[in-house]
Amino acid sequence: MFDVVVVGGGPSGATAAEDLARSGHKVAFIDRAGKIKPCGGAIPPRLMRDFNIPDDQIVAKINTARMISPTRRRVDMAIENGFVGMVDREHFDEFLRMRAAKAGAERITGTYVAIARDEAGTHVSYRCKASGETRKVTARIVIGADGARSNVGRHEVPGGDRIPYVIAYHEVIEAPRGDVPSYDPARCDVVYDGRISPDFYGWVFPHGAQASVGMGTEVQGVDLKKATAALRLASGLDQCRTIRREGAPIPLKPLERWDNGRDVVLAGDAAGVVAPSSGEGIYYAMVGGRVAATAAAACLASGRTGDLKLARKLFMREHKGVFKVLGAMQRAYYRSDMRRERFVSLCHDIDVQRLTFEAYMNKELVKARPLAHLKIGIKNLAHLTGMVAATRI
């Protein structure tokens, strides 16, 4: 009998398992070996601080973000007084799983099958990777951290089967060794172009000796591989060797409910906590794992199943405002190439750049400069209405 069984061993599940183990709970986590999620791999300084990420997990340090419009206009946004860290999910996720196991969580390699209940408790069945047989573990509480199309959520939580998502695809390539003018190992390129993605964006993110090149879309019928090939060609990376290809769903908005009111609570992508507009998910996944662990521990201590609702309450208390603003920005600017052009033009503004990175680095809306916010609001309206011509660079 475990106190908690965590389904999923990505950043969210591994964080939940580690936190619970360190607080003295008997916990196990079930993870499929070898699964690597497609991800640009960017993590902000706050994540490194809050979750004690060592520097050896950072494969590149980014000091500039380049926004590229449909007409190939470019705006470079310098990261002042810091950097954005890049991780490779193949190694970063395994680091988190190993740390959770070292903290005392029992690691099980297998694939979740179902949840059943009887007088003995809540039983999580899984298919063992080594033998292929179906086994089960018993727990008082289950945390579902098994991704955007969570089977735990679909089986157990109302609305868990209706989460909207973008399909993301990327190719991990060898970074160019020669002089490629369009590539900078200390710069992330974000491409807003309907020929690459009709409703999201494409990216070129350096990872030291490697790079992640990919895109995402919610539109059915888009050829993800063809779009990524076009992005590689436009970025001068079409001749680089491809190391691996990966695709996965990325949720678009948090679920209205994260628990079943009994013994299951969701975390990370399973709960829909990926930032709109940017698609950033690692930080929010780890926060989601932490608040799910907090809710589970509270429920175990009090015996009140209502305490499972703490996970969503704690997350939204801190991050609801950011998600609301980013969602509004995505709806406003990602609808057409004309609006994407104006969005990139807006990024020229120094106030936009400073507030964007202040909010990104610290994961909160910046309230200390109300005049800057007012200026941005006016400029934003002017760009959306076409009162300001898109700036050429």
N, C-alpha and C positions, 0 to 999 in steps of 0.2 A: 504494500500500500504506500503510494507516494502522496505527499501533500498536493503537489501540482505536477501535471504532465504537460509539457509544451510541445505542440506539434509545429515543427519548423525550426531550422537552425540557421537562418539568415541573421542579419543584424538585429532584427526585432526579437526573434525567438531566443537567440544566444544571450542577448542583454537581459531578457526576462529570466532566463534560467540562471544566469550568473548572479543577478540581484537576489533572487530567492535563495539560492544556495548560500550566499554570503550572509544572509540574514538568519540562517540556521534551519531552513526548511529542507525537507527531503523532496528532491525534484529530479525529474528525468526529462530529456528532450529527444524527440524523434526527428531525424533528418535524413534526407536522401543524399547519399554520397555522390559527389561528382557534379552536382547541379551548380552552374554558374549563371547568375542573372545578368542580362545585358544592362549595362549601366555606365554612364559617363565617368563615375567614380569620384565626383567632387565632394569634399567635406569641408565645412567651415571651421574656423578656429574654435568656435564655441563647442563643437562636437569633440574636438581633441581635448579640450579642457574638461568638459562635463563627463566624458567617458574614458579619460585617461589613456588616450591613444599614443603609443610611443612613436618617436620620429622615424623609426626604421620601417614603419608601415606606409610612410609617405613616399611614393615613387616619383613624384614631381611636385614642384612648388610653382604655382601660377601667380603671376603679378599683373596680368592684363586679360581682360575679356574683350574680344572683338565681335561687334554686332554687324552682320552682313545682310543687306536688304535685297529684295528681288532684282534690283537693277545693279547689284554688286557694289553699292555704296557701303563704305566701311566706317565704323565708329569704334575707336579704341578707348576702352574705359579702364584706366589704371586703378589698381588696388592699392590704396594708400595705407601706409603703416601696417603692412601685413601681407599675407598671401592666402590663397586657397590651396588646400592640400588635395592631392590626387591619390587614390588607392586603386589597386587592382582587386576586383571582387573575388577572383580565384583564391588569392592569398589572404585578403582582409577578412572574409567571412570565416575561413578556416582558423585564423588567429582568434577570432571572437569565440568560436566553438571550443577551441582548445583552452581558452581562458575560463570559459564556463565550466568545463570539465575539471580543470585544476582547482576551481573554487568549490567543487564537490558535487556538481550536477552529473547525473549518470547519462552518458551518451548512448543512444540507440540508433543504429543505422537501419533504416527501413522506410516504408511508404505507408502513410496513414490510409486506413480502410474505412473505419466507422467507429461510432460511439454507441455503447449499449449500457443499460443500467439494470441493477437488481438490488436486493437488500445488502449485498456486499460492497456496493459502491458504483462508481462510474468507470466503465472499462473502455479503454482505447485499444482497438485492434489495429495491427499494422502488419505489412508483409515484409518479412525479414529479407534483407538483401543477400545475405550469405547463403541461406538455405532455400529461400523461396516460400517457406511455410508461413502461415498466418499465426501470429502470436498476439498476446494482449498484456497490457499493464493497467493497473487500477489506481485511481487517484480520487481525491476529494474535489479538485478543480482542474479544468483543462483550459489552457491558453492556446487559441488558434492563431498561429503566426505563419500560416502556410500560403501566403501570397495573395495576389489580386483576385484570382478566381478560387478563393479558399473553399476547399471541400468541407472543412469544419464549419465555416460560416454558412455555406449552402445547406448543410444538414441541420444546423442547430440554432441559428440566429435569424429572427424575422427580418427579411430584406437582404439577407446575406447572399442571395442568389441573383440579385438585380443590381449589382454594382457596375456603374459605367466605367469604361477603361479605354485607354489608348494602347495600340499595339506598338511596342518599341523593338527596333532591330538594330544591331550594330555589328561591325566587324573589327576585331582586334588585329592590328597590323604591326609589322615592324616599322618603327619610326625611320624616316628617311635619314640616310647616313651622309649623303652629299648635300649640296646647297640647294634647298627648295625655297625660293623666295616667299611662297605663300604659307610656309609652315614655320612656327616658332615654338620650341619646346617649353617655353614659359608663358604661352598664351592659349586660352581657350577660344575657339571660334564657334559662334552660334549663328546659324544660317536661317534667316526668315525668308523663305522662297517657296511659292506654291508648286514649283516644279520638283522640289525635294519633298516637301510635306504640305498638303493643302490646308492643314488646320493646326499644325504644331510647328516644329522646327527640326533642323538637322544640326549635327555637332561634329566638331573635330577637337578631341580632348587629348592632350599629350599625357603619356604614362611612362616617362623616362625612355627606356629602350623600345617601348611600344606606344601605340596610340589607339584610341577608341574613335571610330567613325561610324555615325549612325543617324537614325531619324525615328520619328514616331508619328502615328496618325490614327484617328478614329474612323476615317473614311474607308468603307469597304471597297475592295477591288484594287487598291493601290499596290503596285508591285514594289515591295520593300527592298528587295535585292537590287532591282533596277534603279530605284531612287538613290540607294546608297552608292551604287557604282557611279552614278552621275555626280554625286557629292565628292567622291574620291577623285574623279577626273577634274572637276572644277577646282579642287584643292591641291592638285598636283601630286596626289598620292596613289594614283591608279597603278603604278608600277611596284608599289611596296608589297612585300609578301604578306599574305593573309594567314594569320595564326589560328584564328577560330571565328566562327559565326554563331550568334545567339539571338534569340527573340523571346519576348515575354510580354504579357499584359501589364500596363501601368494604370492604376486606378485614378479616376478624375476627381473624386470628391469623397469626403468622409461619410461613412454610413450614419444614418440617423440613430442607429442602435448598435452597440458593440457587445452586448451580453444577452443570454437567454433567460435571465432572471432566476437561474438555478445553479449552474455549475460550469458554465462556459463563458469566456470573455475573449474577444478578438484583439489583435495587435498588429501594428505595421500595415503593410499593403492589404492584409485581410480586412482591416478596418477602414481602408481607403485613405490613409494619411500620406499622400504624396502632394506636394505643393502644386497648385494650379500655376499655369503660365511657365514656370521654370521646369517642372517635372522633378524637382529635387526630392529625393526620398530617403537617403541613408540616415540623415539626422533625425527626420521625423519618425522613421521606423524605430530607431533606437529609443527615442522618447516614448513612442507607443509601447515598446516592450517594457520600459521602466514603469510607466503608469499602470500597465496591465499587471505587472508584478506587485505594485503597491496595492491595487484593488484586490488581488488574490490574497495577499497577506492580511489585509483588513478583514476580508470575508472569513478567512480561516480563524482569525483571532476572535471575531465577534459572533460568528455563526449566522450573520445576517446576509442573505443572498443579495439584498439590495446594495451591499457595499461594492459589488462588481461594477455598478454604474459609475464608481469613482474614476475608472480608467478614462472614459470619455469626458467626464466633467473636468478632470485635472488637465487633460490635453487641451480641450477647448478654452479653458480659462486663460491659458497662456498664448495659444496660437490661433484662435478663431479669427482675430482681427487681420492677421497676416494672410490667412487663407481667403478671407473675404475680399481683401484688396487685390490679391493676385488673381482670384477668380474673375473679378470685374475687369481687370486688365486683359486677361485672355479673351473674354467675350468681346471686348471692345476692339482689340487690335488683331486678332488672329483670323478674322473672318474673310479677309481678302488681301491680295498683294498690295493694293493701294493703301490699306490701313497698316500693313506691315512696313511699307515704305515710310509712312509717317511715324510709326513707332521707332524705327531706327533713327529717324531724324530727331525725334524727341530726345534720344539718348545722347545727343551732342551736348545737351544742357549740363553744366557743371553741377547744379543743384540736384538734378536727377541722378547723376553718377554718384555723388557723395551719399545721398540718402539711400540709394539702392544698395551700395556696399555696406553702409552702416547697418542697415536692416538685415542684409544677408549674413554678415559676419557675426552679429549678435542675436539674430533670430527674434527680433521684436521691432514693432513700428517705432520709428524715431519721432519723439514728440518735443524734443528740445529746441527745434527751430521752426516755429509756426510760420514765420514769414516765408521761409523756403517752401513749406508745404503749400502756402497760398499761391506763390509764384508757379509752382509745378501744376497746381490745379488749373490755373488760368492757361498756361502753356498747353496742358493736356487737352483742354477744351478747344483751343485754337487749332491744334494739329488734327483733332478728330473732325472738326467742321471744315477743314481746308482753308481756314483763314491765314495759316502760315504755310508757305511753300516748303516742301521737303528740301532739306539742306543737302547740297552735293559736296562730296569730299574727294 
